[in-house]
Amino acid sequence: MVGVKHLRPFDDKVFDAGFVYISAYDIWVDPNHAAALAARVPTNVRSKLDDEQRRSLILGRTGRDWPLHETVSAIDRRDECTPDRWIPRHPHLIRLSGRHPFNCETPLQDLVQKGFITPTSLHFVRNHGAVPNLSWDTHMLSVTGLVDKPTRFTMADLVTKFDQVTVSATLVCVGNRRKEQNLVKKTKGFSWGASAVGTGKWTGVRLRDLLQKCYAHSYQAGARHVHLNGMEREVPLGKMGCYGTSVPLCSANNAANDIIIAYKHNGKVLTPDHGYPVRVIIPGGIGARMIKWLSEIVVSSTETDNWYHLNDNKILPAGVDEERADKEGFWLNPDFAINELSIQSIITSPAHGELVQIAASPSTTYTVKGYAYSGGGRKVITVELSLDGGNTWLISRITRGEEPSEYGKHWCWVFWEVQVPLMSLFAAVELRCRAVDSSNNAQPENLLWNVTGMMSNSHFRVKLQLKADRANQVALHCEHPTKNGAESGGWMERESLSLQGIKAVATVNVQFDLAMLTSLRFAAPHKAIPIKKLSNHARPFSQEEEAEAEGPMLGPATPP
């Protein structure tokens, strides 16, 4: 715990005097009133703070950053019979792997509505086992191996003996959008939707500063890799149940990479699901390399032999299934390891299941929105939208929430939007987006299946169909490829069911004259268009037109 001793974890509010807020995991003081702390904090609270904690761990901030946390205090009933029964979790998080271990993503609309910085309690979580119940006061981080001065650091050491740095970075699970791959062919992993992503402000010490403090050996002296290990008995596989990875020493020592050993997230100490009390942050890298509950750093001449480093987080050739990978030793080939994120873009608006109403004015537009990111600090330079299957593209307007680092690196996602004439939207059968980064990496048009289901980043496609809303009026129904986790829905799921011989809802594909739609709207500008009236103006697609379609439209989804 930071600043408060002997308090039960997750006491939501111990003391609040308007300008002082103390909880079991943080202290916040309005900087304009910091001098009044001794006079206004009750004796029973003040006695829990020592001088060093008061000097170093009281955070002088305005109250404006508290929306970045959305504090939760209730224990989810699903956790009551698990080892994680002591951890409060946000009820909106979508669970992907049952009760335990805890793996979740944020509903896509909740994620983007929160803005550039993702509230801590709504940030996606990837856990391989039970969350270690650790103490700030007793946790130690050791730096050993090829160093002249092996050292064990307390959390107080990390806070007081090193420069504190804050890096804004987007974290992404490498399985983001895996559900799309699982609908083509089952992969090794569970089904992430399109929101295994979150952006935060991470505060801690530079990894290279720790290595320099311990006099790590140079490349010329034989040092090549830095091993990063979590707590023992955290995970079911590997030596001592430890989840670990390694990064090249040259990457760890490169100031441009901004690799930090973090103890704060969005201005407050880490929460247990995000690595309390200390974790690794590697901006631009995949989430799997950012070890939580960090306990050990080892400088070595060789790459780590940790089971999870060797047997996971790799992209194998498309024709290699799990059996062949095991038999022919593909897992042990370091060439297939994933380290940096790939270019990615997603459509968030229209939302899945959204019904877009036809408008009275032909000049009315609809704003298509989404997010995009890339890895390795590469800048997202364009995001484009197509309404005609990729034949032509509209260039979006990109909104950036960060300035590049002093080395020109871009560590965070961007938001993008395109204004589309509503009548053009009604004429389309599909929306698709693609992004390009500063190294001219572009999203592939089609899904590229691999046995781990990782780095899924094909064009994101939203299917569009005319259908009736609840008032039996014509509207444009929008359908994403999948829904989050185990939730059923999405055009890829419908098409997958069809390929399996499961009958989908029958529908007749028809097309409409846009001039007719406009005239109907002008005839009754304040009324919706009944489906019955619209059907009088519809004609079926010809066989040639059906043949040009990219895939079967298997029928409308159930209205929300």
Secondary structure, 3 states (H helix, E strand, C coil): CCCCCCCCCCCCCCEECCCEEEECCEEEECHHHHHHHHHHCCHHHHCCCCHHHHHHCCEECCHHHHHHCCCCCCCCHHHCCCCCCCCCCCCCCEECCCCCCCEEECCHHHHHHCCCCCCHHHCCEECCCCCCCCCCCCCEEEEEECECCCEEEEHHHHHHCCCCEEEEEEEECCCCCHHHHHHHCCCCCCCCCCCCEEEEEEEEEEHHHHHHHCCECCCCCCCCEEEEECCCCCCCCCHHHCCEEEEEHHHHCCHHHCCEEEEEECCEECCHHHCCCCEEECCCECHHHCCCCCCEEEEECCCCCCHHHHHCCECCCCCCCHHHHHHHCHHHCHHHECCECCCEEEEEECCCCCEEECCCCCCCEEEEEEEEECCCCCCEEEEEEECCCCCCCEECEEEECCCCCCCCCCCCCEEEEEEEEHHHHHHCCEEEEEEEECCCCECCCCCCCCCCCCCCCCCEEEEEEEEECCCCEEEEEEECCCCCCCCCCCHHHHHHHHHCCCCCCCCCCEECCHHHHHHHHHHCCCCCCEHHHHHCCCEECCHHHHHHCCCCCCCCCCCC
